[in-house]
Amino acid sequence: MSDKIQKNILWALLDKYERSNSFRDKKQQTRRILLHFYDDGKSDFPYYDIEQSERRISVNRAVRDLAELNLLSFEWMKGERDHIISKVWLNTDDLGFVYASAERKSKSDVVDEICMELLDMHKQVSSPWFKSYFQDAYATVSKRRSIGRSIPTDKEERHLLFKAICGIDRMNETEITERVFSIQCFGDSKKFEKSARSRIISILRTYLECDDDTRDGDLLRQVGIVKYPEIFEFCGNLSLVIESKVVAFAPLRLGSSISISDLVRGELIISPDVKRILTIENRANYFEYIQKSMTDDELVLYHAGQYSPSKKLFFLAIKEKMSKTCIWEHWGDIDYGGFSMLARLRREVLNGIKPFRMNSTELVEYKYMTASITAEYVKKLKSLTIKNELLDCVDCLDYLIVKKVRLEQESMLVKSLD
């Protein structure tokens, strides 16, 4: 169809049709898909300006021609026959002909095509969070017959997003810098940041276990994409053997660190004198503890936020080398993030890890330092109460839910600072 006005009229009608309940529910159209061209000075087709005779005449002509093709019907304004059109409505008896005439792909065909893409991607990925994303996206698109915001409408943008997802999925819990990942995935060091990063972060924020204030970089780190190679901070009687040389860290009373590259080419040695391992989520609490509370028989590890694949290797190496009589405890925020980290440690590293200072007693003692939470946050906390890894923490979680509060680790430093 070469006439631009005719095409614009058909596209406006088809836009309205594709927003209708009949389209979404795949039911027979019972109500007219109608546009008011002139209704007491208002118009659903703003180009139709009756004060500009050239526009009015050209639109009238276009509508007549479309009506002759049986693509639409129309009605003149009372008393203004052959002068002002009141309304037009779509002929839905042969929508295939309408779409072809408008040179437009049916939204139904587009939706079906995207549904097939989503099903195919669901089969391709193995990561549980990406599988959940594609499953939910398919359910939403197929039910609503609309793409919505969960995936890009533009085919090229979808291709770039799906390519990034596949790239992350194939990493298989390895670690890579963001720029290198972008080069491997797209052949361009900045393409990931420009074309897919924000959507990937949105997906991870929805499907990973994370707190509301989790930073974007921490979400990417959790799946192995980092700004810089990660180092692991700790304090205690730990040694690393590399090429028959022993690097002892015990004398460093304010803590030390090793990189993933040194970890994988060496062997960790934990002194049999170490009777307790403690992971601490917050950096301030970590330094406060090793300076003022740590004993000689402890090994303290800085946990930070949700850990990356490389830090998981570090934790697994610690588990492998700890003595059978050694206990492992975790100290985190008394909130969704802190308990989800504990659950993950128990699930992926060691089931017997115990919570440290993560109980209702601490909440009562520091009740004036707690922060209020939203109803949505309460729902997230309730989801933790049914996790097998946290059955022994239900009393504390119930306290948070009933009182609608949370407590950050840093708040527990107030007394010692005073």
TORMAR-785066 format. One line per 2 residues: number of its first residue (from 0); for each residue x, y, z of C-alpha. Coordinates in Angstrom, 2 decimals. Layout:
N
NUM) X,Y,Z ~ ... .
! end
This chain:
418
0) 0.00,0.00,0.00 ~ 1.70,3.15,-1.25 .
2) -0.68,5.72,0.23 ~ 0.81,6.81,3.57 .
4) -2.49,8.09,4.97 ~ -4.27,4.82,4.22 .
6) -1.49,2.84,5.89 ~ -1.55,5.09,8.97 .
8) -5.31,4.64,9.31 ~ -5.03,0.85,9.09 .
10) -2.12,0.78,11.55 ~ -4.09,2.88,14.04 .
12) -7.03,0.47,13.78 ~ -4.79,-2.60,14.06 .
14) -3.04,-1.10,17.10 ~ -6.40,-0.80,18.81 .
16) -7.41,-4.30,17.73 ~ -4.21,-5.79,19.18 .
18) -4.92,-4.08,22.51 ~ -8.42,-5.55,22.68 .
20) -9.56,-8.38,24.95 ~ -10.72,-10.32,21.90 .
22) -7.18,-10.42,20.54 ~ -5.68,-11.35,23.91 .
24) -8.24,-14.10,24.62 ~ -8.38,-15.31,21.00 .
26) -12.14,-14.84,20.94 ~ -14.43,-13.78,18.14 .
28) -14.66,-10.00,17.89 ~ -18.01,-8.84,19.28 .
30) -17.34,-5.11,19.61 ~ -16.29,-2.85,16.79 .
32) -12.67,-1.73,16.61 ~ -13.54,1.90,16.22 .
34) -11.73,5.22,15.95 ~ -13.46,8.54,16.45 .
36) -12.21,10.83,13.69 ~ -14.23,13.80,14.88 .
38) -16.09,13.79,18.19 ~ -16.94,17.24,19.50 .
40) -13.47,18.52,18.70 ~ -11.65,15.38,19.84 .
42) -10.07,12.75,17.58 ~ -8.40,9.33,17.88 .
44) -6.64,10.15,14.64 ~ -5.07,13.60,15.24 .
46) -3.95,13.99,11.63 ~ -7.61,14.48,10.71 .
48) -7.84,18.21,11.24 ~ -11.12,19.57,9.87 .
50) -9.75,23.12,10.06 ~ -7.17,22.22,7.40 .
52) -9.14,21.49,4.24 ~ -6.27,19.72,2.43 .
54) -5.83,17.23,5.26 ~ -9.57,16.70,5.66 .
56) -10.08,16.08,1.94 ~ -7.06,13.71,1.67 .
58) -8.15,11.67,4.71 ~ -11.74,11.51,3.46 .
60) -10.46,10.20,0.13 ~ -8.23,7.61,1.87 .
62) -11.12,6.37,4.02 ~ -13.41,6.05,0.99 .
64) -10.76,4.02,-0.87 ~ -10.24,1.70,2.11 .
66) -13.99,1.23,2.42 ~ -14.21,0.28,-1.26 .
68) -11.63,-2.43,-0.55 ~ -13.83,-3.62,2.34 .
70) -11.01,-3.01,4.82 ~ -13.11,-0.73,6.99 .
72) -16.45,1.01,7.30 ~ -17.14,4.59,8.25 .
74) -19.86,7.04,9.18 ~ -20.30,10.73,8.33 .
76) -21.02,13.27,10.97 ~ -24.70,14.12,11.11 .
78) -25.44,17.00,8.78 ~ -21.92,16.88,7.34 .
80) -22.19,14.09,4.76 ~ -19.32,14.08,2.26 .
82) -17.65,16.67,4.44 ~ -16.64,15.42,7.93 .
84) -16.13,11.78,8.95 ~ -17.38,10.97,12.44 .
86) -15.95,7.47,12.97 ~ -14.32,4.51,11.20 .
88) -14.19,0.85,12.24 ~ -12.17,-2.12,11.16 .
90) -13.49,-4.99,9.08 ~ -12.43,-8.01,11.15 .
92) -13.93,-10.62,8.82 ~ -10.67,-10.99,6.91 .
94) -7.85,-9.77,9.12 ~ -5.27,-11.51,6.97 .
96) -6.20,-9.23,4.08 ~ -6.10,-6.19,6.38 .
98) -2.58,-7.01,7.62 ~ -1.39,-7.69,4.09 .
100) -2.86,-4.41,2.85 ~ -1.24,-2.53,5.75 .
102) 2.08,-4.28,5.00 ~ 2.27,-5.25,8.64 .
104) 3.07,-8.51,10.36 ~ 0.26,-9.78,12.56 .
106) 0.97,-9.34,16.26 ~ -0.41,-12.84,16.74 .
108) 2.27,-14.18,14.39 ~ 4.91,-12.13,16.21 .
110) 3.73,-13.45,19.60 ~ 3.74,-17.05,18.33 .
112) 7.23,-16.55,16.92 ~ 8.52,-15.16,20.22 .
114) 6.86,-17.97,22.18 ~ 8.77,-20.47,20.06 .
116) 12.00,-18.53,20.71 ~ 11.35,-18.62,24.47 .
118) 10.63,-22.35,24.47 ~ 13.80,-22.97,22.50 .
120) 15.87,-20.85,24.89 ~ 14.35,-22.65,27.88 .
122) 15.69,-25.91,26.44 ~ 19.12,-24.45,25.75 .
124) 19.97,-23.04,29.19 ~ 20.71,-25.02,32.33 .
126) 21.01,-22.29,34.99 ~ 17.89,-22.41,37.20 .
128) 17.43,-18.62,37.22 ~ 17.50,-18.38,33.41 .
130) 15.18,-21.37,33.07 ~ 12.73,-19.66,35.42 .
132) 13.02,-16.43,33.44 ~ 12.19,-18.08,30.12 .
134) 9.42,-20.14,31.68 ~ 7.78,-17.07,33.20 .
136) 8.29,-14.98,30.06 ~ 6.64,-17.69,27.94 .
138) 3.70,-17.95,30.35 ~ 3.20,-14.18,30.30 .
140) 3.52,-13.70,26.53 ~ 1.38,-16.69,25.60 .
142) -1.37,-15.82,28.08 ~ -1.54,-12.07,27.49 .
144) -0.75,-12.34,23.78 ~ 1.53,-9.37,24.38 .
146) 5.29,-9.05,24.65 ~ 5.25,-6.68,27.62 .
148) 8.43,-5.56,29.32 ~ 10.03,-8.89,30.18 .
150) 11.78,-9.23,26.81 ~ 12.75,-6.80,24.03 .
152) 10.21,-6.23,21.28 ~ 12.94,-5.66,18.71 .
154) 14.23,-8.92,17.26 ~ 17.87,-7.78,17.16 .
156) 17.72,-6.67,20.81 ~ 16.27,-10.08,21.76 .
158) 19.05,-11.78,19.85 ~ 21.71,-9.83,21.78 .
160) 20.03,-10.52,25.13 ~ 19.66,-14.25,24.44 .
162) 23.27,-14.40,23.26 ~ 24.44,-12.84,26.54 .
164) 22.28,-15.26,28.55 ~ 23.75,-18.24,26.69 .
166) 27.23,-16.86,27.26 ~ 26.68,-16.63,31.01 .
168) 25.00,-20.03,31.10 ~ 27.99,-21.68,29.39 .
170) 30.45,-20.20,31.90 ~ 29.53,-23.02,34.27 .
172) 30.53,-21.21,37.47 ~ 33.82,-19.84,36.20 .
174) 34.85,-16.20,36.58 ~ 35.62,-13.66,33.87 .
176) 35.99,-9.89,33.71 ~ 33.11,-7.98,32.15 .
178) 35.13,-6.63,29.22 ~ 36.57,-10.05,28.36 .
180) 33.10,-11.60,28.57 ~ 31.83,-8.95,26.14 .
182) 34.63,-9.72,23.69 ~ 34.02,-13.46,23.89 .
184) 30.28,-13.04,23.51 ~ 30.02,-10.19,21.01 .
186) 33.53,-9.55,19.70 ~ 33.36,-6.06,21.23 .
188) 34.57,-5.09,24.72 ~ 31.70,-2.61,25.29 .
190) 28.82,-4.36,23.50 ~ 27.58,-6.20,26.60 .
192) 27.38,-2.97,28.60 ~ 25.53,-1.16,25.82 .
194) 23.13,-3.85,24.61 ~ 22.36,-6.40,27.33 .
196) 23.81,-5.51,30.75 ~ 20.79,-3.65,32.16 .
198) 18.33,-6.38,31.13 ~ 20.61,-9.13,32.48 .
200) 20.80,-7.30,35.81 ~ 17.01,-6.95,35.88 .
202) 16.64,-10.70,35.31 ~ 19.19,-11.58,37.98 .
204) 17.60,-9.18,40.46 ~ 14.30,-10.99,39.96 .
206) 15.48,-14.59,39.96 ~ 18.58,-14.69,42.16 .
208) 18.40,-14.62,45.94 ~ 19.32,-11.03,46.68 .
210) 18.34,-8.18,48.95 ~ 16.60,-5.06,47.70 .
212) 19.75,-2.95,47.92 ~ 22.08,-5.41,46.20 .
214) 24.35,-3.53,43.82 ~ 24.37,-4.30,40.10 .
216) 28.01,-5.39,40.20 ~ 27.30,-7.84,43.02 .
218) 24.54,-9.48,40.95 ~ 26.88,-9.95,38.00 .
220) 29.62,-11.21,40.28 ~ 27.28,-13.90,41.57 .
222) 27.15,-15.42,38.07 ~ 30.87,-14.95,37.47 .
224) 31.12,-11.59,35.66 ~ 33.43,-9.23,37.55 .
226) 35.06,-5.85,37.01 ~ 38.39,-7.18,38.28 .
228) 39.62,-10.63,39.38 ~ 38.43,-11.25,42.93 .
230) 40.65,-11.69,45.96 ~ 39.72,-13.60,49.11 .
232) 40.27,-11.93,52.47 ~ 40.81,-13.88,55.68 .
234) 42.64,-13.90,58.99 ~ 43.99,-16.90,60.88 .
236) 46.29,-19.90,60.84 ~ 46.10,-20.62,57.11 .
238) 48.94,-21.43,54.70 ~ 49.23,-21.82,50.95 .
240) 51.70,-24.23,49.39 ~ 52.84,-23.22,45.90 .
242) 55.60,-25.10,44.07 ~ 56.80,-26.67,47.34 .
244) 57.03,-23.25,48.99 ~ 54.89,-22.53,52.04 .
246) 53.31,-19.09,52.45 ~ 52.14,-18.75,56.05 .
248) 49.51,-16.11,56.85 ~ 49.13,-16.68,60.61 .
250) 51.55,-13.87,61.62 ~ 49.42,-11.30,59.79 .
252) 47.11,-10.35,62.61 ~ 45.10,-7.81,60.62 .
254) 44.31,-10.29,57.88 ~ 45.55,-11.12,54.41 .
256) 44.29,-12.16,50.98 ~ 44.94,-14.48,48.05 .
258) 43.76,-14.43,44.45 ~ 41.86,-17.11,42.55 .
260) 44.87,-17.74,40.30 ~ 47.09,-18.51,43.32 .
262) 44.37,-20.60,44.92 ~ 43.97,-22.92,41.93 .
264) 47.71,-23.45,41.44 ~ 48.43,-24.01,45.12 .
266) 47.14,-26.03,48.07 ~ 45.51,-24.62,51.19 .
268) 46.65,-25.86,54.58 ~ 44.59,-25.15,57.70 .
270) 46.33,-25.67,61.02 ~ 44.80,-28.42,63.17 .
272) 44.73,-25.81,65.94 ~ 41.86,-24.06,64.14 .
274) 38.71,-25.10,65.97 ~ 36.29,-22.56,64.52 .
276) 35.71,-20.96,61.13 ~ 33.61,-17.79,60.93 .
278) 32.39,-16.13,57.73 ~ 31.38,-12.48,58.17 .
280) 29.20,-10.70,55.61 ~ 30.05,-7.05,56.30 .
282) 33.56,-5.60,55.91 ~ 33.30,-3.27,58.93 .
284) 32.25,-6.17,61.15 ~ 35.02,-8.33,59.69 .
286) 37.75,-5.84,60.62 ~ 36.17,-5.08,63.99 .
288) 36.04,-8.78,64.83 ~ 39.59,-9.72,63.82 .
290) 41.00,-6.71,65.71 ~ 39.04,-7.06,68.96 .
292) 37.39,-10.46,69.28 ~ 39.27,-13.09,67.28 .
294) 41.04,-15.88,69.14 ~ 44.08,-17.94,68.07 .
296) 41.98,-21.02,67.29 ~ 39.76,-19.21,64.78 .
298) 39.91,-18.69,61.02 ~ 37.83,-15.71,59.95 .
300) 36.74,-15.29,56.32 ~ 35.33,-12.13,54.77 .
302) 32.15,-13.25,53.01 ~ 30.87,-9.96,51.47 .
304) 27.58,-10.22,49.54 ~ 26.30,-13.20,47.61 .
306) 29.52,-14.91,46.61 ~ 30.93,-15.42,43.13 .
308) 31.86,-18.79,41.57 ~ 35.53,-18.21,42.42 .
310) 34.77,-17.46,46.07 ~ 32.68,-20.60,46.15 .
312) 35.84,-22.49,45.14 ~ 37.64,-20.79,48.03 .
314) 34.93,-21.82,50.50 ~ 34.96,-25.39,49.16 .
316) 38.74,-25.51,49.55 ~ 38.34,-24.37,53.18 .
318) 35.74,-27.07,53.76 ~ 38.05,-29.69,52.24 .
320) 40.93,-28.78,54.55 ~ 39.11,-28.07,57.84 .
322) 39.38,-30.71,60.54 ~ 36.44,-32.95,61.35 .
324) 36.09,-31.41,64.81 ~ 36.13,-27.83,63.50 .
326) 32.85,-25.91,63.51 ~ 31.81,-23.33,60.90 .
328) 29.58,-20.37,61.70 ~ 28.24,-17.52,59.59 .
330) 27.50,-13.97,60.73 ~ 25.35,-11.90,58.43 .
332) 22.65,-9.25,58.49 ~ 19.48,-10.37,60.24 .
334) 17.34,-9.94,57.15 ~ 16.45,-11.59,53.86 .
336) 19.94,-11.19,52.40 ~ 21.76,-12.52,55.46 .
338) 19.60,-15.62,55.79 ~ 19.59,-16.32,52.05 .
340) 23.41,-16.27,52.17 ~ 23.36,-18.72,55.08 .
342) 20.96,-20.97,53.14 ~ 23.22,-20.87,50.10 .
344) 26.34,-21.68,52.14 ~ 24.55,-24.66,53.65 .
346) 23.23,-25.77,50.27 ~ 26.42,-25.39,48.25 .
348) 29.31,-25.58,50.73 ~ 28.56,-27.26,54.06 .
350) 25.18,-28.17,55.49 ~ 26.38,-27.91,59.09 .
352) 27.23,-24.18,59.04 ~ 25.59,-22.50,62.03 .
354) 24.27,-18.93,62.36 ~ 26.24,-16.60,64.63 .
356) 24.44,-13.70,66.32 ~ 21.55,-14.13,63.89 .
358) 18.69,-14.66,66.33 ~ 15.79,-12.91,68.04 .
360) 17.93,-12.20,71.13 ~ 20.08,-9.83,69.07 .
362) 16.95,-8.25,67.61 ~ 15.60,-7.52,71.08 .
364) 18.93,-6.12,72.28 ~ 19.29,-3.85,69.25 .
366) 15.59,-3.15,68.70 ~ 16.21,0.60,68.51 .
368) 18.62,0.01,65.63 ~ 16.25,-2.04,63.49 .
370) 14.80,-0.72,60.24 ~ 11.19,-1.14,59.14 .
372) 10.36,-3.24,56.09 ~ 7.66,-3.22,53.43 .
374) 4.85,-5.70,52.87 ~ 6.70,-6.92,49.77 .
376) 9.81,-7.55,51.87 ~ 7.70,-9.53,54.35 .
378) 6.67,-11.82,51.48 ~ 10.33,-12.44,50.68 .
380) 11.03,-13.33,54.31 ~ 8.07,-15.75,54.35 .
382) 9.57,-17.53,51.35 ~ 12.63,-18.31,53.49 .
384) 10.61,-19.95,56.27 ~ 9.82,-22.92,54.04 .
386) 13.40,-23.57,52.96 ~ 14.80,-26.81,54.34 .
388) 18.16,-25.13,54.87 ~ 16.64,-22.63,57.32 .
390) 14.23,-24.66,59.44 ~ 16.32,-23.96,62.55 .
392) 16.05,-20.19,61.86 ~ 12.27,-19.98,61.61 .
394) 11.84,-18.40,65.07 ~ 14.09,-15.48,64.11 .
396) 12.46,-15.15,60.69 ~ 9.01,-15.14,62.31 .
398) 10.16,-12.34,64.62 ~ 11.21,-10.28,61.59 .
400) 7.90,-10.97,59.90 ~ 5.71,-10.16,62.92 .
402) 7.66,-7.05,63.95 ~ 8.24,-6.02,60.31 .
404) 11.90,-5.16,60.92 ~ 15.41,-6.02,59.81 .
406) 18.81,-5.48,61.43 ~ 22.09,-4.82,59.66 .
408) 25.36,-6.13,61.09 ~ 26.90,-2.68,61.40 .
410) 24.25,-1.82,64.01 ~ 25.79,-4.39,66.33 .
412) 29.01,-2.37,66.39 ~ 27.37,0.61,68.06 .
414) 27.77,-0.69,71.59 ~ 31.45,-1.48,71.16 .
416) 32.08,1.91,69.53 ~ 30.35,3.65,72.42 .
! end
